[in-house]
């Protein structure tokens, strides 16, 4: 909110020669009126999936035997099970609360008494939901774009906090009860991810008293695995689809995956599904352990009436209509996404920069318009349709029809008739979907058409307001009405013998696929929700056609909102033409680095004047190093470390020969004697070092405890640097706060040592450099960072093609990728922002201009 005033000023001054770039405006949460391009923001941090193999971590590995490893794995399985059970319990609580709120409203007559009473009730619920979003703005929306970004490796502030969980779960209850066209499945996926992130940590930032000593899983690597399991459990509990939830987590988010993670995520999804099923079956049917309600959204059983030989769920002829419906779903989904994107941009320019209560007013406006449309459409546009009696059906089909008929709304219709428009509008969305799938009585084509149009635009307007809102169920309901309309036309006008519920299901899949562009996971989710494997082929074909059609116009709704937020998301792979670029074309050559032994004053200066989250640990290559070492212990320590870390083939062979001398074999001893005879006379003489000294001219006499200065010349700033490892900002701050240093007249061995648990104790909120009390530090003290740096990070050659760099960075979940030349010198570094599509396109454009 601190940017609001500046945002208004920028908009007013744009016509007077505003020079702000689109990227700068995006960082401020703004866009130009005439600028459609939004560049990725650089204030998003990346997560690091790669392990830091430093000395404290190696000490942990040394003390880890098979017994402790099995204990560690057992704890992880227990936590995975706990995440699944907790997610299932949360889903059960949400479903129970929403159902009771709607039921109480119906029993009190609020739907029939007056429009004012209905308005007052809905406005009150939506107001509460919107205020909760003001408390935690990240709780707005479905949360799936944010979780997808997190699993892709981008840290979204506050996305997995306990306060977000409370606001999200409570807010979606009131948003659904307030009559908005939103679903609770998306927010429940987000809440499952929060449970997965928070439960293994045994601490809370919101409630600081919740803090237990639990040293395990204190890394981005473990946390992302648990978030994957929690998100999958959310999908599994929402739809009763554990396999679909596992595939959702794989398809939509996680960049790194392995067999062990797949098994854990599936186990977590199963736990969530059966926990929810156990409690719902016991509460609703008083049959504990019967497992009759697997998910919150139950599509019911698709089955023909026994004895009806002409009935079939679908035939090969119907596939042609399914393909056409997939194309229509893709077109309508693209239109939905286009309109919603323009609405989101309008909110970014005109709603978000203003006072926060304006967002609440927008939510209340949407609520009032939705309520008016529902009420007026049901009263004036609904038709009275004859109610089909279930007496002539078999017991199984009759029970289904009785359940469906019990949820119809008569609404001024009498004599065994019902109001078809009110039945769709004045029922919970899940019940309306069930009606379209299984109601034998026909809905009027005019009613279905009007319902689709009204629901399409209202749900599009609603998605993006300041309330927790999902999109799965509204899209399913909107598509189901379209599919039922197609079935009615084919039945009435063409007299075709078709199963209306199948067309409603295919319509729902087509529209949802056109909006979210999911294929594999959505296919399995719908198959598991219907419990009908024969629908696998038509659903898969429909979703593929819908995705291909929609992708021709724009991206999926979640990718659009990720782009609007400026999140530097990495796709699955780069375009072929990007291989015209190499790592040297996209890297950042202007580095801020530290030395193996650095004074505290230099570290504080670097940390306070830069925003980088990692620093290369380097040593300089100088002429006459022996003379340069005299009289300065700091410089001497750095040069000695460089010499000891340079590995040559001759030195490695000498080391192996020394170990061979202990063998009894005379042949090995003879080999060692031959190798010893050819050792160089001067101790410490290094072939690689000689090569480096011959190729470098003398450089200015700069002490290695000096920070890079703007006054340095190009030769001084970009002099050759031997790369030794990477150290994170959080690690440097931790070392300074804990006083890990030694005096100049002491040996580096006197420096205090930190354990791995002490290094990760403050995860994930590490202290900031500005929290450091400089009065407690001696600026002339020296810090030896070598035990805590990562000496073996992934590196690439400057000539590596962009596709190889991209695959390595994304697959391994990296945060920083150093570029090292053939002689071990670091020449640049690559981060996530250097691999975004927008950055690569700009570099490719420069490449063409250069050619």
Residue pairs with C-beta under 8 A, 6 or more apart in sequence:
1 356
3 28
3 29
3 30
3 353
4 353
4 354
6 28
7 28
7 29
7 30
7 353
8 353
10 18
10 20
10 25
10 28
10 30
11 30
11 349
14 32
14 33
21 39
22 31
22 32
22 35
22 37
22 38
22 39
23 39
23 40
23 41
23 42
25 31
25 32
25 35
26 38
26 39
26 40
26 41
26 566
27 41
27 42
27 43
27 566
29 348
29 352
29 353
30 348
30 349
30 353
31 38
31 345
31 348
31 349
33 349
37 838
38 563
38 564
38 566
39 566
39 838
40 566
40 567
40 568
40 569
40 833
40 836
40 838
40 839
41 565
41 566
41 567
41 568
42 568
42 833
44 154
44 155
44 156
44 566
44 567
44 568
45 154
45 155
45 613
46 153
46 154
46 155
46 568
46 613
46 815
46 831
46 832
47 150
47 153
47 154
47 155
47 220
47 224
47 813
47 815
48 220
48 221
48 728
48 813
48 814
48 815
48 816
49 153
49 220
49 221
49 224
49 255
49 256
49 812
49 813
49 814
49 815
50 221
50 790
50 793
50 794
50 812
50 813
50 814
50 815
51 57
51 219
51 221
52 728
52 731
52 790
53 790
53 791
53 792
54 787
54 788
54 789
54 790
54 791
55 787
55 788
56 753
56 754
56 755
56 756
56 758
56 759
56 787
56 788
57 756
59 755
59 756
60 756
64 72
72 216
75 216
76 217
76 264
77 264
77 267
79 199
79 200
79 217
79 226
80 226
80 229
80 264
80 265
80 267
80 268
80 271
81 267
81 268
81 271
82 199
83 192
83 195
83 196
83 199
83 200
83 226
83 229
83 230
83 233
83 268
83 271
83 272
84 229
84 233
84 236
84 267
84 268
84 269
84 270
84 271
84 272
84 275
85 271
85 272
85 275
86 195
86 199
87 191
87 192
87 195
87 196
87 230
87 233
87 234
87 237
87 268
87 272
87 275
88 233
88 237
88 271
88 272
88 273
88 274
88 275
88 276
88 277
88 278
88 279
89 275
89 276
89 279
90 169
90 188
90 191
90 192
90 195
91 188
91 234
91 237
91 238
91 272
91 276
91 296
92 275
92 276
92 279
92 280
92 283
93 169
94 169
94 172
94 173
94 184
94 188
94 296
95 184
95 280
95 296
96 283
97 173
97 177
98 173
98 176
98 177
98 184
98 428
99 428
101 125
101 173
101 177
102 177
102 428
105 111
105 121
105 177
110 117
110 118
110 121
111 118
111 409
111 426
112 411
115 371
115 372
115 375
118 179
118 371
118 375
119 368
119 371
119 372
121 178
122 178
122 179
122 180
122 367
122 368
122 370
122 371
123 178
123 364
123 367
123 368
124 178
125 174
125 175
125 177
125 178
125 179
126 174
126 175
126 178
126 179
126 180
126 363
126 364
126 366
126 367
126 467
127 360
127 363
127 364
128 171
128 174
129 170
129 171
129 172
129 173
129 174
129 175
129 178
129 363
129 467
129 468
130 171
130 359
130 360
130 363
130 364
130 465
130 466
130 467
131 360
132 139
132 167
132 170
132 171
132 174
132 468
133 139
133 140
133 167
133 171
133 359
133 466
133 467
133 468
134 356
134 359
134 360
134 466
135 163
135 167
136 158
136 161
136 163
136 164
136 167
136 168
137 466
138 146
138 156
138 157
138 158
138 159
138 161
138 164
139 164
139 167
139 168
139 171
139 468
140 465
140 466
140 467
140 468
140 469
141 186
141 463
141 464
141 468
141 469
141 561
142 183
142 186
142 187
142 189
142 190
142 463
142 468
142 469
142 470
142 471
143 159
143 168
143 186
143 187
143 189
143 190
143 191
143 193
143 468
144 186
144 189
144 190
144 252
144 558
145 558
145 559
145 561
145 562
145 565
145 567
146 156
146 159
146 190
147 159
147 189
147 190
147 193
147 227
147 231
147 253
148 252
148 253
148 558
148 562
148 569
149 156
149 562
149 565
149 567
149 569
150 156
150 159
150 160
150 193
150 224
150 227
150 253
151 224
151 227
151 228
151 231
151 249
151 252
151 253
151 254
151 255
152 253
152 255
152 569
152 570
153 224
153 255
153 570
153 810
153 813
153 815
153 832
154 567
154 568
154 569
154 832
156 567
158 164
159 194
160 193
160 194
160 197
160 198
160 227
161 194
161 198
161 205
161 206
162 194
162 198
162 204
162 205
162 206
162 207
163 206
164 194
165 191
165 194
165 195
165 198
167 468
168 187
168 190
168 191
168 194
168 468
169 187
169 191
171 187
171 467
171 468
172 182
172 184
172 187
172 188
172 467
172 468
172 469
172 470
173 184
175 182
175 467
175 468
175 469
176 182
176 183
176 184
176 428
178 367
179 367
179 370
179 371
179 374
180 366
180 367
180 370
180 462
180 467
180 469
181 370
181 429
181 455
181 458
181 459
181 462
181 474
182 459
182 462
182 463
182 467
182 468
182 469
182 470
182 471
182 474
183 429
183 469
183 470
183 471
183 472
183 473
183 474
184 238
184 296
184 470
184 473
185 235
185 238
185 239
185 296
185 297
185 470
185 472
185 473
186 469
186 470
186 471
186 472
187 468
187 469
187 470
188 234
188 237
188 238
188 296
188 470
189 231
189 234
189 235
189 238
189 248
190 231
190 234
191 234
192 230
192 231
192 232
192 233
192 234
192 235
192 237
192 272
193 227
193 230
193 231
193 234
194 230
195 230
195 233
196 226
196 227
196 228
196 229
196 230
196 231
196 233
196 268
197 223
197 226
197 227
197 230
198 204
199 226
200 214
200 216
200 217
200 222
200 223
200 226
201 214
201 217
201 218
201 223
202 210
202 211
202 212
202 214
203 210
203 211
203 212
203 214
204 210
204 211
205 765
215 757
215 760
216 222
217 223
217 226
218 757
218 760
218 761
218 763
219 760
219 763
220 764
221 813
223 764
224 254
224 256
224 813
225 261
225 264
228 249
228 253
228 254
228 261
228 265
229 249
229 264
229 265
229 268
229 269
230 268
231 245
231 248
231 249
231 253
232 242
232 245
232 246
232 248
232 249
232 265
232 266
232 268
232 269
233 245
233 268
233 269
233 271
233 272
234 245
234 272
235 241
235 244
235 245
235 248
235 249
235 269
235 521
235 525
236 242
236 244
236 245
236 246
236 269
236 270
236 272
236 273
236 295
237 245
237 272
237 273
237 275
237 276
237 295
237 296
238 295
238 296
238 297
238 472
239 245
239 295
239 296
239 297
239 525
239 528
239 529
240 273
240 276
240 277
240 293
240 294
240 295
240 296
240 297
240 298
240 528
240 529
241 273
241 295
241 524
241 525
241 528
241 529
242 266
242 269
242 270
242 272
242 273
242 528
243 266
243 269
243 524
243 528
244 521
244 522
244 524
244 525
244 526
244 527
244 528
245 265
245 269
245 272
245 521
245 525
246 262
246 265
246 266
246 269
247 520
247 521
247 524
248 518
248 521
248 525
249 265
250 257
250 262
250 265
250 521
251 518
251 519
251 520
251 521
252 518
252 521
252 558
254 261
255 570
255 810
255 811
255 813
256 811
256 812
256 813
273 294
273 295
274 291
276 293
276 294
276 295
276 296
277 291
277 292
277 293
277 294
277 295
278 288
278 289
278 291
280 292
280 293
281 287
281 288
281 289
281 290
281 291
281 292
281 293
282 288
282 289
282 290
284 293
285 292
285 293
295 529
296 430
297 430
297 433
297 472
297 473
297 476
297 529
298 430
298 434
298 529
299 433
299 434
299 437
299 505
299 526
299 529
299 530
300 400
300 434
300 437
300 438
301 396
301 400
301 531
301 532
302 313
302 437
302 438
302 499
302 501
302 502
302 505
302 530
302 532
302 535
303 396
303 397
303 400
304 311
304 312
304 313
304 499
305 311
305 393
305 394
305 397
306 394
306 396
306 397
307 394
310 497
311 497
311 499
312 497
312 499
313 499
313 502
313 532
313 534
313 535
314 322
314 498
314 499
314 502
314 534
314 535
314 538
318 498
318 502
318 503
318 538
319 537
319 538
319 541
321 486
321 490
321 503
322 506
322 510
322 538
322 541
322 542
323 541
323 542
323 545
325 482
325 483
325 486
325 503
325 506
325 507
325 510
325 542
326 506
326 510
326 513
326 541
326 542
326 543
326 544
326 545
326 546
326 549
327 545
327 546
327 549
328 482
328 510
329 479
329 482
329 507
329 509
329 510
329 511
329 512
329 513
329 514
329 542
329 545
329 546
329 549
330 510
330 513
330 514
330 545
330 546
330 547
330 548
330 549
330 550
330 552
331 514
331 549
331 550
331 553
332 456
332 482
332 511
332 514
333 511
333 512
333 513
333 514
333 515
333 516
333 517
333 546
333 550
334 514
334 549
334 550
334 552
334 553
334 554
336 456
336 460
336 514
336 515
336 557
337 515
337 550
337 554
337 555
337 556
337 557
337 560
338 553
338 554
339 457
339 460
340 460
340 463
340 464
340 557
340 560
341 554
341 560
341 564
343 460
343 461
343 464
344 464
344 560
344 561
344 564
345 564
347 362
347 464
348 564
351 358
351 359
351 362
352 359
359 465
359 466
360 466
362 465
362 466
363 465
363 466
363 467
366 458
366 461
366 462
366 465
369 458
370 458
370 462
373 454
373 458
374 425
374 426
377 421
377 425
377 450
377 451
377 454
378 409
378 411
378 419
378 421
378 422
378 425
378 426
379 411
379 412
381 421
381 446
381 447
381 450
382 411
382 413
382 419
382 420
382 421
382 422
382 447
383 419
383 420
383 421
383 444
383 446
383 447
384 412
384 413
384 417
384 418
384 419
384 420
385 413
385 417
385 418
385 419
385 420
385 441
385 442
385 443
385 444
386 416
386 417
386 441
387 405
387 408
387 416
387 417
387 418
387 441
388 401
388 405
388 439
388 440
388 441
390 397
390 398
390 399
390 401
390 402
390 405
391 398
393 401
400 438
401 438
401 440
404 434
404 435
404 438
404 439
404 440
407 423
407 427
407 431
407 434
407 435
408 418
408 423
408 435
408 439
409 418
409 419
409 422
409 423
409 426
409 427
410 417
410 418
410 419
410 422
411 418
411 419
411 422
411 423
411 426
412 419
413 419
418 441
420 443
420 444
420 447
421 447
421 450
421 451
423 432
423 435
424 432
424 435
424 436
424 443
424 447
424 451
424 481
425 432
425 451
427 435
429 473
429 474
429 477
430 473
432 477
433 473
433 476
433 477
433 480
433 508
436 443
436 477
436 480
436 481
436 483
436 484
436 501
436 504
437 480
437 501
437 504
437 505
438 501
442 488
442 491
442 492
443 484
443 488
445 485
445 488
445 489
445 492
448 481
448 482
448 484
448 485
448 488
449 485
451 481
452 478
452 481
452 482
452 485
455 474
455 477
455 478
455 481
456 478
459 471
459 474
459 475
459 478
462 469
462 474
463 469
463 471
463 474
463 557
464 561
471 515
471 516
471 557
472 512
472 516
475 508
475 511
475 512
475 515
475 516
476 508
476 511
476 512
477 508
478 511
479 507
479 508
479 509
479 510
479 511
479 512
480 504
480 505
480 507
480 508
481 504
481 507
482 507
482 510
482 511
483 503
483 504
483 505
483 506
483 507
483 508
483 510
484 500
484 503
484 504
484 507
485 507
486 503
486 507
487 498
487 499
487 500
487 502
487 503
487 504
488 500
490 496
490 498
490 503
491 498
491 500
502 535
502 538
505 526
505 530
505 535
505 539
506 538
506 539
506 542
509 522
509 526
509 539
509 542
509 543
509 546
510 542
510 543
510 545
510 546
511 546
512 518
512 522
513 519
513 522
513 542
513 543
513 546
513 547
513 550
514 546
514 547
514 549
514 550
515 550
515 556
515 557
516 522
516 556
516 557
516 558
517 546
517 547
517 550
517 551
517 555
517 556
517 559
518 543
518 547
518 556
519 540
519 543
519 544
519 547
522 543
523 536
523 539
523 540
523 543
526 535
526 539
527 533
527 535
527 536
527 539
550 556
554 560
555 563
559 569
562 569
563 569
568 832
568 833
568 836
569 836
570 806
570 809
570 810
570 832
570 835
570 836
571 837
572 810
573 803
573 806
573 807
574 802
574 803
574 806
574 835
574 840
577 844
578 802
578 803
578 806
578 840
578 844
579 801
579 802
579 803
580 844
580 847
581 801
581 802
581 840
581 843
581 844
581 847
582 798
582 799
582 800
582 801
582 802
583 796
583 797
583 798
583 799
583 800
583 801
583 802
583 805
583 819
583 828
583 830
584 798
584 799
584 819
584 827
584 828
585 802
585 843
585 847
586 802
586 805
586 830
586 834
586 835
586 839
586 840
586 843
587 798
587 819
587 827
587 828
587 829
587 830
587 834
588 828
588 829
588 830
588 831
588 834
589 718
589 827
589 828
590 717
590 718
591 616
591 721
591 826
591 828
591 829
592 606
592 610
592 612
592 615
592 708
593 615
593 616
593 617
593 618
593 708
593 721
593 826
594 602
594 603
594 606
594 615
594 616
594 617
594 618
594 727
594 732
594 785
595 617
595 618
595 619
595 638
595 704
595 705
596 617
596 619
596 637
596 638
596 641
596 642
596 724
596 784
596 785
596 786
597 634
597 637
597 638
597 641
597 704
597 748
597 782
597 783
597 784
597 785
597 786
598 704
598 705
598 782
598 783
598 785
599 634
599 705
599 779
599 780
599 781
599 782
599 783
600 736
600 741
600 777
600 778
600 779
600 780
600 781
600 782
600 783
601 705
601 779
601 780
602 705
602 706
602 707
603 732
603 736
603 783
604 736
604 769
604 772
604 774
604 777
604 779
605 707
606 615
606 707
607 729
607 732
607 733
607 769
608 769
608 770
609 707
612 729
613 728
613 729
613 730
613 815
613 816
614 726
614 727
614 728
614 729
614 815
614 816
614 829
615 726
615 727
615 729
615 732
616 721
616 723
616 725
616 726
616 818
616 826
616 829
617 723
617 724
617 725
617 726
617 727
617 785
617 786
617 789
618 721
618 722
618 723
618 724
618 826
619 638
619 639
619 641
619 642
619 704
619 721
619 722
619 724
620 699
620 702
620 704
620 719
620 720
620 721
620 722
621 692
621 693
621 696
621 719
621 720
621 721
621 722
621 825
622 628
622 693
622 696
622 698
622 699
623 693
623 696
623 697
623 698
623 699
624 698
625 639
625 693
628 635
628 639
628 701
629 635
629 636
629 639
629 640
630 636
632 703
633 744
633 745
634 703
634 704
634 705
634 744
634 782
635 703
635 704
637 748
637 782
637 784
638 704
641 724
641 786
642 722
642 724
643 684
643 686
643 689
645 724
646 686
646 688
646 689
646 722
646 824
648 686
648 687
648 688
650 687
651 686
653 675
654 675
654 676
654 679
657 671
657 672
657 675
657 676
658 672
660 668
660 669
660 671
660 672
661 668
661 669
661 672
663 669
688 823
691 823
692 720
692 722
692 823
696 720
699 715
699 716
699 719
700 715
700 716
702 716
708 717
720 825
721 825
721 826
722 824
722 825
722 826
723 795
723 818
723 820
723 824
723 825
723 826
724 786
724 789
724 791
725 786
725 789
725 790
725 791
725 792
725 793
726 789
726 790
726 793
726 816
726 818
727 785
727 788
727 789
727 790
729 769
730 766
731 759
731 785
731 788
731 789
732 783
732 785
733 766
733 767
733 768
733 769
733 772
734 754
734 758
734 759
734 762
734 766
734 767
735 741
735 754
735 783
735 785
735 788
736 769
736 772
736 777
736 783
737 767
737 771
737 772
738 752
738 754
738 758
739 752
739 776
739 777
740 751
740 752
740 753
740 754
740 783
741 751
741 778
741 781
741 782
741 783
741 784
742 748
742 750
742 751
742 781
742 782
742 784
743 750
743 781
743 782
744 780
744 781
744 782
748 782
748 784
751 783
751 784
753 787
754 788
759 788
793 816
793 817
793 818
794 808
794 812
794 814
794 817
795 817
795 818
795 819
795 820
796 804
796 805
796 808
796 817
796 818
796 819
796 820
796 830
797 819
797 820
797 821
797 822
798 819
798 821
798 827
798 828
802 835
802 840
805 817
805 830
805 835
806 835
808 814
808 817
809 817
809 830
809 832
809 835
810 835
815 831
815 832
816 829
816 830
816 831
817 829
817 830
817 831
818 826
818 828
818 829
818 830
819 826
819 827
819 828
819 829
819 830
820 826
820 827
821 827
833 839
